[in-house]
Amino acid sequence: MRELGLVCLIRRRRRYVSYQGMVGKIADNVLKREFTATAPNQKWVTDITEFRVCDRKVYLSPVMDLFDRQIISYSVGTSPNLNLTSSCLRDALATLAPGQAPIVPSDQGFHYQHQSWRHLLTTAGATPSMSRKANCYDNAVMESFFGHLKEEMFHHTGYLSTDAFTTALDDYITWFNTGRGHTHREGLSPVQYRTQTLAA
């Protein structure tokens, strides 16, 4: 191509960014990149990522427990609206035992600044934490999950419909939780690690 003077035009897709400026309350960076936990439901992380499937956009909002890196809840939708994040958080909070009150880090997206998000956390006794603006390393664990997800089930597969994609996504998250080994968890899947650790 160089010899013939040809140039390959690549259309770069912009990464989805939920930050819309100050639209609510910004929380302190309580987590401070301390990505380890000694028990379940001490520290959760969350974020939103975007997929393009059949010329439509699909959004995923998961909540991950840093104890074993298990995805404890997630929601999928065609709009990155408040219901996407709030429904996921409500499902996660419903798994808490009495007395459990996790730190819940996120970025500064408008969903997490919104009063509805803060109300859910406050009611559950959970503590919000926000990464610094434009600093993806403050939420590196979730960014890593998104990277593995897209490499292992999305980038190399063409989906004929959003329903087919959603089914594959459900299957992937189930496998991620129950079958995929993690080096930082002694080669065990999140569920295996939790079961083994709590039984010790």
Secondary structure by P-SEA (a helix, b strand, c coil): ccccbbbbbbbcccccccccccccccccccccccccccccccbbbbbbbbbbcccbbbbbbbbbcccccccccccccccccaaaaaaaaaaaaaacccccccbbbbccccccccaaaaaaaaaacbbbbbccccccccaaaaaaaaaaaaaccccccccccaaaaaaaaaaaaaaaaccbbbcccccccaaaaaaaaaac
